[in-house]
């Protein structure tokens, strides 16, 4: 049993042989105690004095022979255990290598069947799964390194033919290298898909924002008075600032597109999408400028109407005063009225400046093609007509006052 050359042909068989060898070692251990007891008893016969049933030398030789045989048996048992343990280490090495190969094949099949997702959500899910796989890869790499180290140790002992061990290590190393290459390639493809879908999502968000902004800047609500138009103009200026802030994002689309993988950036749809975003942004910016001008024009109109109203109130007041006023005949009263006309001249100069400003604003609105040009022009004409009438009244009243003054001066001279 101890000189058997059967070291097993696989790990389970070696484990069975080691179990049987353990029983044999236990049996040897038990027999060792028995032999030692018998040897001790036999040696007592060699020490008898007087009558000796057997030659003491024969007894000693016999005891030494049995002891030597027992020691040889122990050495054989130790040698057999060492050979079986070496065999177990060898077959454990092969089994671990086979398990590593099976794991590599499994991951290769998984990677071969994996896609890169159809949208951002699926790509993120696959990316998280791939990260978990990278963690498994790291753990398996450490285990494989330990197995390879044990293989080197087996080779160093030179107890087994190195051919099979070296071939197995070479095969597994090649397959592992290929797996890492495939894993790296899949990770790169996932990252490329992630970049593409993130680019698409950001582009879609940008398009949605531009469409909403276009609806805002293309509104036909320009307010109904000075206050509401100013409020709309403040809001519009904030929108214009946001449009300007998004200019960089739109301009960066081309650079982001150039960074995508060729299979993604060369697609017709994505290139058309970028052009559509650029065109839409151009339209939004253009309409925003137009709306700001329209709001400013509307504000100018409402302020012009307000100014016209203020001027007409003054004209109404002076017109009524002039129509009711009668030129006095007494010199003292004439002088009082004359002082009033001097004050009126100053007021008229001030109002005249305001009316000239109104006329200038009206001309700018008409020249700019404002949609309310006819209404504005009509308002201007009405104000100018009222102003001219007041001027005529003032001139007439001044003429009457001048005549009275001449008469009074003539009478005083007389």
CORGI-V502209 format. One record per pair of residues at least 6 apart in sequence whose ideal C-beta (glycine too) atoms are under 8 Angstrom apart, sorted by the first residue. I is the first residue (numbers start at 1). J is the second residue. D is the distance in Angstrom with one decimal. If there is no record, write none. Layout:
i:I j:J d:D
i:I j:J d:D
This chain:
i:1 j:24 d:6.0
i:2 j:24 d:7.4
i:2 j:73 d:6.9
i:2 j:76 d:3.9
i:2 j:77 d:5.7
i:2 j:79 d:7.8
i:2 j:80 d:5.0
i:3 j:76 d:6.5
i:3 j:80 d:7.9
i:4 j:80 d:7.6
i:6 j:17 d:6.9
i:7 j:14 d:6.8
i:7 j:17 d:7.2
i:7 j:83 d:5.9
i:7 j:84 d:6.3
i:7 j:86 d:8.0
i:7 j:87 d:4.0
i:8 j:14 d:3.5
i:8 j:15 d:8.0
i:8 j:16 d:7.5
i:8 j:17 d:5.3
i:8 j:84 d:7.5
i:8 j:87 d:5.5
i:8 j:88 d:7.7
i:8 j:91 d:6.6
i:10 j:91 d:5.7
i:10 j:95 d:7.8
i:11 j:88 d:6.8
i:11 j:91 d:4.1
i:11 j:92 d:5.8
i:11 j:94 d:7.7
i:11 j:95 d:5.1
i:14 j:84 d:6.2
i:14 j:87 d:5.0
i:14 j:88 d:4.6
i:14 j:91 d:5.4
i:15 j:88 d:6.8
i:17 j:84 d:5.6
i:17 j:87 d:7.9
i:18 j:81 d:7.6
i:18 j:84 d:5.0
i:18 j:85 d:7.3
i:18 j:88 d:6.4
i:21 j:77 d:7.5
i:21 j:80 d:6.0
i:21 j:81 d:6.0
i:21 j:84 d:5.9
i:24 j:77 d:6.9
i:25 j:77 d:5.4
i:25 j:81 d:7.2
i:28 j:73 d:5.9
i:28 j:74 d:6.6
i:28 j:77 d:5.7
i:31 j:70 d:7.7
i:32 j:70 d:6.0
i:32 j:74 d:7.5
i:35 j:66 d:6.0
i:35 j:67 d:7.5
i:35 j:70 d:5.4
i:38 j:66 d:7.6
i:39 j:63 d:4.6
i:39 j:66 d:6.2
i:39 j:67 d:6.2
i:42 j:59 d:5.4
i:42 j:62 d:6.8
i:42 j:63 d:5.3
i:43 j:59 d:6.8
i:43 j:60 d:7.3
i:43 j:63 d:5.9
i:45 j:52 d:7.5
i:45 j:53 d:6.9
i:45 j:54 d:6.3
i:45 j:56 d:7.5
i:45 j:59 d:5.5
i:46 j:56 d:3.5
i:46 j:57 d:7.8
i:46 j:59 d:4.2
i:46 j:60 d:5.7
i:47 j:56 d:7.4
i:83 j:159 d:7.8
i:86 j:154 d:7.7
i:86 j:157 d:6.9
i:86 j:159 d:5.4
i:86 j:160 d:7.6
i:89 j:150 d:6.9
i:89 j:154 d:6.2
i:90 j:154 d:5.8
i:90 j:160 d:5.7
i:90 j:165 d:7.7
i:92 j:150 d:7.9
i:93 j:147 d:6.4
i:93 j:150 d:5.5
i:93 j:151 d:5.4
i:93 j:154 d:6.1
i:93 j:165 d:7.3
i:94 j:164 d:8.0
i:94 j:168 d:6.6
i:96 j:143 d:7.7
i:96 j:147 d:4.5
i:96 j:150 d:8.0
i:97 j:147 d:6.4
i:97 j:151 d:7.7
i:97 j:168 d:5.2
i:97 j:169 d:7.5
i:97 j:172 d:5.5
i:100 j:140 d:7.1
i:100 j:143 d:7.6
i:100 j:144 d:5.4
i:100 j:147 d:6.7
i:100 j:172 d:5.7
i:100 j:176 d:7.6
i:101 j:171 d:7.6
i:101 j:172 d:6.1
i:101 j:175 d:6.4
i:103 j:140 d:6.1
i:104 j:172 d:7.6
i:104 j:175 d:5.0
i:104 j:176 d:6.3
i:104 j:179 d:5.1
i:107 j:133 d:7.1
i:107 j:137 d:7.7
i:107 j:179 d:6.0
i:107 j:183 d:7.6
i:108 j:178 d:7.8
i:108 j:179 d:6.1
i:108 j:182 d:6.6
i:110 j:133 d:7.8
i:111 j:179 d:8.0
i:111 j:182 d:5.2
i:111 j:183 d:6.6
i:111 j:186 d:5.3
i:112 j:182 d:8.0
i:114 j:126 d:7.0
i:114 j:186 d:6.4
i:115 j:126 d:7.7
i:116 j:123 d:6.5
i:116 j:126 d:6.9
i:116 j:189 d:5.1
i:116 j:190 d:5.7
i:116 j:192 d:7.6
i:116 j:193 d:3.9
i:117 j:123 d:3.7
i:117 j:124 d:8.0
i:117 j:125 d:7.4
i:117 j:126 d:5.2
i:117 j:190 d:7.8
i:117 j:193 d:5.8
i:117 j:197 d:7.3
i:119 j:197 d:6.1
i:120 j:194 d:7.6
i:120 j:197 d:4.0
i:120 j:198 d:6.4
i:120 j:200 d:7.5
i:120 j:201 d:5.3
i:123 j:190 d:6.6
i:123 j:193 d:5.0
i:123 j:194 d:5.0
i:123 j:197 d:5.4
i:124 j:194 d:7.2
i:126 j:190 d:6.1
i:127 j:190 d:5.4
i:127 j:191 d:8.0
i:127 j:194 d:6.2
i:130 j:186 d:6.8
i:130 j:187 d:6.1
i:130 j:190 d:5.8
i:133 j:183 d:7.3
i:134 j:183 d:7.2
i:134 j:187 d:7.6
i:137 j:179 d:7.8
i:137 j:180 d:7.4
i:137 j:183 d:6.3
i:141 j:176 d:7.8
i:144 j:172 d:7.2
i:144 j:176 d:6.5
i:148 j:169 d:6.1
i:148 j:172 d:7.9
i:148 j:173 d:7.7
i:151 j:165 d:5.6
i:151 j:168 d:7.7
i:151 j:169 d:5.3
i:154 j:160 d:6.5
i:154 j:165 d:6.1
i:155 j:162 d:5.3
i:155 j:165 d:5.8
i:155 j:166 d:7.2
i:192 j:260 d:7.1
i:192 j:261 d:4.0
i:192 j:263 d:7.9
i:192 j:264 d:6.6
i:193 j:264 d:7.9
i:195 j:259 d:7.1
i:195 j:260 d:6.0
i:195 j:261 d:7.6
i:195 j:264 d:7.7
i:196 j:260 d:5.6
i:196 j:261 d:7.1
i:196 j:264 d:4.2
i:196 j:270 d:7.9
i:199 j:256 d:5.5
i:199 j:257 d:7.2
i:199 j:260 d:6.4
i:199 j:270 d:7.9
i:200 j:270 d:7.4
i:200 j:273 d:7.8
i:202 j:249 d:7.9
i:203 j:253 d:6.9
i:203 j:273 d:5.9
i:203 j:274 d:7.3
i:203 j:277 d:6.2
i:206 j:246 d:7.1
i:206 j:249 d:6.1
i:206 j:250 d:7.1
i:206 j:277 d:6.0
i:207 j:276 d:7.4
i:207 j:277 d:5.9
i:207 j:280 d:6.7
i:209 j:246 d:7.0
i:210 j:246 d:7.6
i:210 j:277 d:7.1
i:210 j:280 d:4.8
i:210 j:281 d:5.9
i:210 j:284 d:5.4
i:211 j:280 d:7.4
i:213 j:239 d:6.5
i:213 j:242 d:7.3
i:213 j:243 d:6.4
i:213 j:284 d:5.4
i:213 j:288 d:7.9
i:214 j:280 d:7.1
i:214 j:283 d:6.7
i:214 j:284 d:5.0
i:214 j:287 d:6.7
i:216 j:239 d:5.9
i:217 j:236 d:7.3
i:217 j:239 d:6.3
i:217 j:243 d:7.8
i:217 j:284 d:6.2
i:217 j:287 d:4.8
i:217 j:288 d:4.4
i:217 j:291 d:4.9
i:218 j:287 d:5.3
i:218 j:291 d:7.2
i:219 j:291 d:7.3
i:221 j:232 d:6.8
i:222 j:229 d:6.2
i:222 j:232 d:6.8
i:222 j:294 d:6.0
i:222 j:295 d:5.8
i:222 j:298 d:4.0
i:223 j:229 d:3.3
i:223 j:230 d:7.7
i:223 j:231 d:7.3
i:223 j:232 d:5.1
i:223 j:295 d:7.6
i:223 j:298 d:6.0
i:223 j:299 d:7.8
i:223 j:302 d:7.3
i:225 j:302 d:5.7
i:226 j:299 d:6.8
i:226 j:302 d:4.4
i:226 j:303 d:6.0
i:226 j:306 d:6.1
i:229 j:295 d:6.2
i:229 j:298 d:5.1
i:229 j:299 d:4.6
i:229 j:302 d:5.7
i:230 j:299 d:6.4
i:232 j:295 d:5.8
i:233 j:292 d:7.4
i:233 j:295 d:4.6
i:233 j:296 d:6.9
i:233 j:299 d:6.2
i:236 j:288 d:7.5
i:236 j:291 d:6.1
i:236 j:292 d:5.8
i:236 j:295 d:5.8
i:237 j:292 d:7.3
i:239 j:288 d:6.7
i:240 j:288 d:5.3
i:240 j:292 d:6.4
i:243 j:281 d:7.9
i:243 j:284 d:6.0
i:243 j:285 d:5.8
i:243 j:288 d:5.5
i:246 j:281 d:7.1
i:247 j:281 d:7.4
i:247 j:285 d:7.7
i:250 j:277 d:6.2
i:250 j:278 d:6.1
i:250 j:281 d:4.6
i:253 j:274 d:5.0
i:253 j:277 d:6.2
i:253 j:278 d:7.2
i:254 j:274 d:6.8
i:257 j:265 d:5.2
i:257 j:270 d:6.9
i:257 j:271 d:7.5
i:257 j:274 d:5.8
i:258 j:265 d:6.6
i:259 j:265 d:8.0
i:260 j:270 d:7.8
i:264 j:270 d:6.7
i:265 j:271 d:7.8
i:293 j:368 d:7.9
i:297 j:365 d:6.1
i:297 j:368 d:6.6
i:297 j:370 d:5.2
i:300 j:361 d:5.6
i:300 j:364 d:7.6
i:300 j:365 d:6.5
i:301 j:365 d:6.6
i:301 j:370 d:7.1
i:301 j:372 d:5.9
i:301 j:376 d:6.2
i:303 j:361 d:7.8
i:304 j:358 d:5.7
i:304 j:361 d:4.9
i:304 j:362 d:6.7
i:304 j:365 d:7.7
i:304 j:376 d:6.9
i:304 j:379 d:7.5
i:305 j:379 d:6.7
i:307 j:354 d:6.1
i:307 j:357 d:7.2
i:307 j:358 d:5.5
i:308 j:358 d:5.9
i:308 j:379 d:5.6
i:308 j:380 d:7.8
i:308 j:383 d:5.1
i:310 j:354 d:7.6
i:311 j:351 d:5.9
i:311 j:354 d:5.8
i:311 j:355 d:5.9
i:311 j:358 d:7.1
i:311 j:383 d:6.0
i:311 j:387 d:7.5
i:312 j:383 d:6.3
i:312 j:386 d:6.2
i:314 j:347 d:7.5
i:314 j:351 d:5.7
i:315 j:351 d:7.8
i:315 j:383 d:7.8
i:315 j:386 d:4.7
i:315 j:387 d:6.3
i:315 j:390 d:5.3
i:318 j:344 d:7.0
i:318 j:347 d:7.8
i:318 j:390 d:5.6
i:318 j:394 d:8.0
i:319 j:386 d:7.4
i:319 j:389 d:6.9
i:319 j:390 d:5.5
i:319 j:393 d:6.6
i:322 j:390 d:7.0
i:322 j:393 d:4.2
i:322 j:394 d:6.6
i:322 j:397 d:5.8
i:323 j:393 d:7.0
i:325 j:337 d:7.4
i:325 j:397 d:6.5
i:327 j:334 d:7.4
i:327 j:337 d:7.0
i:327 j:397 d:6.9
i:327 j:400 d:4.4
i:327 j:401 d:5.4
i:327 j:404 d:5.4
i:328 j:334 d:5.5
i:328 j:336 d:8.0
i:328 j:337 d:6.3
i:328 j:404 d:7.4
i:329 j:404 d:6.5
i:331 j:408 d:4.7
i:331 j:412 d:7.8
i:334 j:401 d:6.4
i:334 j:404 d:5.5
i:334 j:405 d:5.9
i:334 j:408 d:6.6
i:337 j:401 d:6.2
i:338 j:401 d:6.3
i:338 j:405 d:7.5
i:341 j:394 d:7.4
i:341 j:397 d:7.4
i:341 j:398 d:6.2
i:341 j:401 d:7.0
i:344 j:394 d:6.7
i:348 j:390 d:7.8
i:348 j:391 d:7.6
i:348 j:394 d:7.1
i:351 j:387 d:7.8
i:352 j:387 d:7.8
i:355 j:383 d:6.5
i:355 j:384 d:7.2
i:355 j:387 d:5.8
i:358 j:380 d:6.6
i:358 j:383 d:6.6
i:359 j:380 d:6.2
i:359 j:384 d:7.4
i:362 j:376 d:5.2
i:362 j:377 d:6.5
i:362 j:379 d:7.7
i:362 j:380 d:4.4
i:365 j:372 d:7.5
i:365 j:373 d:6.2
i:365 j:376 d:5.4
i:366 j:373 d:4.8
i:366 j:376 d:6.9
i:366 j:377 d:6.2
i:370 j:376 d:6.7
